[in-house]
Amino acid sequence: MKNMMEKLMNKSKWMGLLLAGSLGGLVSLGAVAVITRISGDTTIEQKQMNSAHLAKYAALNPNPAFDFAGVAEVATPAVVHIKTSVGGMSSERRESGPMDPFDFFQNPGFRFENPGPRAGSGSGVILSDDGYIVTNNHVVEGASKVEVVLNDKRTYVAEIIGTDKNTDLALLRVGESGLPFMKLGNSSGVKVGNWVVAVGNPFNLESTVTLGIVSALGRNVDLIRSKGNKYAIENFIQTDAAINPGNSGGALVNSGGELIGINTAIASQTGSYAGYAFAIPVDLVKKVVNDLMKYGKVQRGLLGVSIQDINQQLADDEGFPDLKGVFVADVLDDGAAQKAGVKKGDVILKINDVDVNSSSRLQEEIGKSRPGEKVKITLRRKTSTQDLFAVLLSESGKTSIESVAPETTAGLMGVQFENATREERQNLKLKYAVKVKSVGKGVFKDAGIPAGFFITQINNEPVYSVQGAVATLKTLRGAITIEGKTADGKDKIFALKIPASSDAEE
């Protein structure tokens, strides 16, 4: 107990440089295609309520008195190890060289990954018993293959349902049912000083659990925005639980075993734990995951204001009575705020009755809403306080939802793919494969490739996922080969010719 308290009291000072907790890929995927999408109005919260798995949480003591074994028991099985590869290089084969110490002086600032080959590993959190998994975007960004290893060593090739660079989140799915998952908590109730447990796979050490406290809230460290993401949302939970490369995408858990955040970045000059780490609040995670599940992209409602935090200098210059709220530096023409009556120089105090005393907190509260939704804005104008109601708009200025169509290989090929299930691969004795879902008019039909065919190689290159198959086919022209097995297990090789792009336009 004495050692624990000494550790808590002797934390390292802020080091100033942020490094992500994972060695993720480097090539941009952008908004990744939707391959599997839920129907109806089902949310991730509803999926959890319908599962008997939640009974495991009933026995947990929310005040464990320094015994976190019960928390680890429910959390660890729901955290997965994610291994990625780009261009054929897997995370297991990577050879990460030492970091150049002079790089910190020549190129100061924030970054997500260490230099090295384009492959990596990280962590993810299972959110439902039918295989939905959340992780960081930078863990899977640019990956041609995403492999998920469960706590019990079962391994799957995951499909990427969607990604969002502005929050650094990604949603995956594996073809399995009856999986243990992490119960969703509420980050709005998190307080500085709360005990937290971090679960992940640092340095490829699977199922690692560390303990700490919430050391700060609402951290805006300009990490995501520095990567060129215009609508980045940063309102991190800061913790002193030991987090290292490989923890990215893993779980930050409260003393009741509930997910309160997704571990994303660390503060360090060396790339390893130096005292502080940052997690995306789970309230924001819920919104992003539900949007990716239903629409394939995040439906981001925009208020249409330029804002800045209020410091003493600004308060003195503007004659504000206190430092509460967020200053409106400008209002976008024809934006939601202007239409609602918000003016330059106003101070926004609350969004939907939630206090917003920082730009990051305001961005998170607005980020929970979609285009077309109405939000209540409590603001101060000179000496009076008033409530206004704004209908949020999309980036294109609309109030409608904009979904992403499922990815295909374009009209000239007339084919749609889906990832082969684990059962299908086992029955056919295949380590990996992509299934031809449907075949319409195009070169696949001309070559005689039937629906239900399992593709294992394209031009002698292994095919691990739908994303990989689509990306490969989009780069090929001329004669190619498609190799795989029929549904009844017969080996087949097809030859087809992909016309030049100028000849393929419809």
Helices and strands as residue ranges (DSSP letters): H 2-9, E 18-20, H 44-49, G 52-57, H 69-75, G 76-78, E 79-86, E 89-90, G 91-93, H 103-106, E 119-126, E 132-135, H 137-140, E 145-149, E 155-157, E 159-164, E 169-173, G 187-189, E 195-200, G 202-204, E 208-219, G 225-227, E 236-239, E 251-253, E 259-267, E 276-281, H 282-295, E 305-309, H 312-318, E 326-331, H 336-340, E 347-351, E 354-355, H 359-367, E 374-381, E 384-391, E 415-419, H 422-428, E 434-439, H 443-446, E 454-458, E 461-462, H 466-475, E 478-485, E 491-498, H 501-504
